[in-house]
């Protein structure tokens, strides 16, 4: 049989490829083979009656400076130190580093607070219910302070709430909601709802935009009954709402703009009292803001 040069070249290439494949597999097996070097232990013992003093020479890169003092058990070493000394596997070290670690934990507090400042009130509450780490981050006082300034006002930056900014935010939110309910009742012209919003006490007072002042619960509710029956429905907007909350008292100032009137906004002040688990309205004052051009006319009329 005649062997051509082409067949010889093909056989030679096959042998070379087989050899390279075998060498690659051998290197791979050597690389994956676990290495377990034994630690170099040097034990120094004193007299038999005295306790043995052990000095373990450490070959790791930890902070033991090459030696482990007497009475120090290798069981107290971390997984990383045991692996560097030949007493454990690499998987133990990786698992220990990953346990409990999260992106939120690794962020510095300033960055965490800044990230949470983009959340609104419901989102921050939902975040606190996910797990313990998120609850700790969501309950941070600085996060609630930033949320308060974003949703309400910067005027109270120097205030230090007794129960923290989270409780102060919740109380302010409750006051703002009660104040919003007051104006919704005016739009709906509901005397029954208005009577439930006011505290049934003889010291409550109400001053309407007409200048009439009413004192006592019954007189105040009668004034609203007269106003709802006499006045037509007005379209208005409430702006510049500012709330201040104490322990059981709170007041809200704002401006009310009536669409059909061009004589400027009304200055409105509402005072609330916390009693039996809810906020009640105890004082209402409304007066029209006099424009600069009308000051002389008002003085001459007076």
C-alpha positions in Angstrom: 0.0 0.0 0.0 1.3 3.4 -0.9 1.4 6.0 1.8 1.0 9.5 0.4 2.4 12.7 2.0 -1.2 13.8 2.6 -2.0 10.8 4.8 1.3 11.2 6.8 0.5 14.9 7.4 -3.0 14.1 8.5 -1.8 11.4 11.0 0.8 13.8 12.4 -1.8 16.5 13.0 -4.1 14.0 14.7 -1.3 13.0 17.1 -0.4 16.6 17.9 -4.1 17.4 18.6 -4.5 14.4 20.8 -1.4 15.3 22.8 -2.5 18.8 23.4 -5.9 17.6 24.6 -4.4 15.2 27.0 -2.1 17.9 28.4 -5.0 20.3 28.8 -7.0 17.7 30.8 -4.1 16.9 33.0 -3.5 20.6 33.8 -7.2 21.0 34.6 -7.1 18.1 37.0 -4.1 19.5 38.8 -5.7 22.9 39.1 -8.9 21.5 40.5 -7.1 19.3 43.0 -7.7 20.7 46.6 -4.7 21.7 48.4 -4.6 21.2 52.1 -1.3 22.2 53.5 -0.8 21.4 57.1 -0.2 24.3 59.4 3.2 24.5 61.1 2.5 24.0 64.8 5.1 24.6 67.4 4.1 23.6 70.9 6.1 24.7 73.9 5.3 23.0 77.2 6.5 23.8 80.7 6.5 21.5 83.7 3.9 18.7 83.8 2.2 20.4 86.8 1.7 23.7 85.0 -0.7 24.3 82.2 0.7 23.7 78.7 1.5 26.9 76.8 0.9 26.5 73.1 2.3 28.8 70.4 0.9 28.2 66.9 2.9 29.6 64.1 0.4 31.0 61.6 1.3 31.3 57.9 -1.7 33.4 57.0 -2.0 37.1 56.2 -4.2 38.0 59.1 -3.4 40.3 62.1 -2.0 37.5 64.4 1.6 38.5 63.5 2.6 35.0 62.8 1.6 33.5 66.2 -1.5 32.5 68.0 -1.3 32.9 71.8 -1.9 30.2 74.3 -5.5 29.1 75.0 -6.5 30.4 71.5 -8.5 27.7 69.8 -8.4 27.2 66.1 -12.2 26.8 66.3 -12.5 30.6 66.9 -10.7 31.4 63.6 -12.8 32.8 60.8 -13.4 30.7 57.7 -10.9 32.9 55.8 -8.2 32.4 58.4 -8.8 28.6 58.5 -8.6 28.4 54.7 -5.3 30.4 54.6 -3.9 28.1 57.2 -5.0 25.0 55.3 -7.8 24.1 57.6 -10.8 24.7 55.4 -12.2 25.1 51.9 -12.6 28.2 49.9 -16.3 27.8 49.8 -16.6 28.4 53.5 -14.9 31.8 53.1 -17.1 32.8 50.3 -20.3 31.9 52.1 -19.2 33.8 55.2 -18.6 36.9 53.2 -21.9 36.7 51.4 -24.1 36.0 54.5 -26.2 39.0 55.5 -24.5 41.3 53.0 -26.8 43.4 50.8 -26.4 46.6 48.8 -28.3 48.6 51.4 -26.0 47.5 54.1 -22.9 48.4 52.1 -24.1 51.9 51.5 -23.0 54.7 53.8 -25.8 56.3 55.8 -25.7 59.6 53.8 -26.3 57.7 50.5 -29.0 55.6 52.0 -30.8 58.6 53.3 -30.5 60.4 50.0 -31.9 57.3 48.1 -34.8 57.0 50.5 -35.7 60.7 50.1 -37.0 59.9 46.6 -39.7 57.7 48.1 -43.1 59.0 49.1 -44.9 58.3 52.4 -46.7 55.1 51.3 -43.6 53.7 49.6 -41.5 54.3 52.6 -44.0 52.5 54.8 -44.2 49.5 52.5 -40.4 49.3 52.4 -40.3 49.0 56.2 -42.4 45.9 56.0 -40.2 43.9 53.7 -37.5 42.7 56.1 -35.5 43.7 59.1 -32.8 45.5 57.2 -35.2 47.5 55.2 -37.2 48.3 58.3 -34.1 49.7 60.0 -33.3 51.8 57.0 -36.8 53.0 56.5 -37.1 54.0 60.2 -34.1 56.2 60.0 -34.9 59.6 61.5 -33.0 61.5 58.9 -35.0 59.9 56.1 -38.3 61.0 57.7 -36.9 64.5 58.3 -36.1 64.8 54.6 -39.5 63.5 53.7 -41.2 66.0 56.0 -39.3 68.9 54.4 -40.2 67.6 50.9 -44.0 67.1 51.6 -44.6 70.0 54.0 -42.3 72.9 54.8 -38.7 73.8 55.5 -39.7 76.3 58.1 -39.3 73.8 60.9 -35.8 72.7 60.1 -34.6 73.7 63.6 -37.4 71.7 65.4 -36.4 68.7 67.4 -39.5 66.4 67.7 -39.7 64.6 71.0 -40.7 61.3 69.5 -38.6 61.6 66.4 -39.4 62.8 62.8 -41.4 59.7 61.9 -44.0 60.3 64.6 -43.9 64.1 63.8 -44.5 63.4 60.2 -47.5 61.1 61.0 -49.0 63.7 63.3 -48.6 66.4 60.7 -50.0 64.2 58.0 -53.1 63.6 60.3 -53.5 67.4 60.8 -53.2 68.1 57.1 -55.8 65.4 56.3 -58.2 66.9 58.9 -57.7 70.4 57.5 -58.4 69.0 54.0 -61.6 67.4 55.3 -62.7 70.8 56.6 -62.6 72.3 53.2 -64.3 69.2 51.6 -67.2 69.7 54.0 -67.5 73.3 52.9 -67.7 72.1 49.3 -70.3 69.5 50.2 -72.2 71.9 52.4 -72.8 69.2 55.0 -73.8 70.4 58.5 -73.7 66.9 60.0 -70.1 66.4 58.9 -69.1 69.8 60.2 -70.7 69.1 63.5 -68.6 66.0 63.8 -65.4 67.8 63.0 -65.8 70.4 65.7 -65.1 69.6 69.4 -68.3 69.8 71.5 -67.0 72.4 74.0 -68.0 75.8 75.1 -64.6 77.4 74.3 -64.6 76.7 70.6 -64.7 79.8 68.4 -65.3 80.6 64.8 -64.8 83.9 62.9 -66.2 83.9 59.4 -65.0 86.0 56.5 -67.9 88.4 57.1 -66.3 89.4 60.4 -68.9 87.8 62.6 -67.6 85.9 65.6 -69.3 82.9 67.2 -68.3 81.3 70.5 -69.5 77.9 71.9 -70.3 74.7 70.0 -74.0 75.3 69.4 -73.4 78.8 68.1 -70.6 77.7 65.8 -72.7 74.9 64.3 -75.6 77.3 63.8 -73.4 79.7 62.0 -72.3 77.1 59.5 -76.0 76.0 59.0 -76.8 79.6 58.2 -73.8 80.0 55.9 -74.6 76.8 54.0 -78.3 77.8 53.5 -77.5 81.4 52.5 -74.4 81.2 50.4 -74.2 79.5 47.1 -71.5 77.0 46.3 -68.1 78.7 45.8 -65.2 77.4 43.8 -62.0 78.0 45.7 -58.4 76.8 46.0 -56.3 76.4 49.1 -52.6 77.1 48.9 -49.5 77.8 51.1 -50.6 75.3 53.8 -48.4 75.4 56.9 -48.9 73.2 59.9 -47.3 73.2 63.3 -48.0 70.3 65.7 -47.4 70.1 69.5 -48.3 67.3 71.8 -52.1 67.8 71.8 -52.5 71.1 69.9 -51.9 72.0 66.3 -52.6 75.0 64.0 -52.7 75.3 60.3 -52.3 78.5 58.3 -53.2 78.9 54.6 -54.5 81.1 51.9 -57.9 80.5 50.2 -58.5 81.9 46.7 -62.1 82.2 45.6 -62.5 82.0 41.8 -65.5 84.4 41.5 -63.8 87.1 43.7 -61.0 89.4 42.7 -60.4 91.1 46.0 -57.4 88.9 46.9 -57.0 85.7 48.9 -58.5 85.0 52.3 -56.1 84.3 55.2 -57.4 81.2 57.1 -56.2 79.8 60.4 -57.5 76.5 61.9 -56.6 75.3 65.4 -57.0 71.6 66.3 -57.0 69.8 69.6 -56.1 66.1 70.0 -58.7 64.3 72.2 -59.7 60.6 72.5 -57.5 59.5 69.7 -58.4 62.0 67.1 -58.0 65.7 66.1 -61.0 68.1 66.6 -61.3 71.6 65.2 -61.6 74.2 68.1 -60.9 77.5 66.3 -61.5 78.8 62.8 -60.6 82.3 61.6 -61.0 83.7 58.0 -60.4 87.2 56.9 -59.8 88.8 53.5 -56.4 90.0 52.6 -56.5 93.7 51.7 -54.6 94.6 48.6 -52.2 97.6 48.5 -54.6 99.7 46.4 -57.5 99.1 48.7 -55.8 100.2 52.0 -56.7 103.9 51.6 -60.2 103.1 50.6 -60.7 100.9 53.7 -59.3 103.6 56.0 -61.5 106.3 54.5 -64.5 104.0 54.8 -63.7 103.3 58.4 
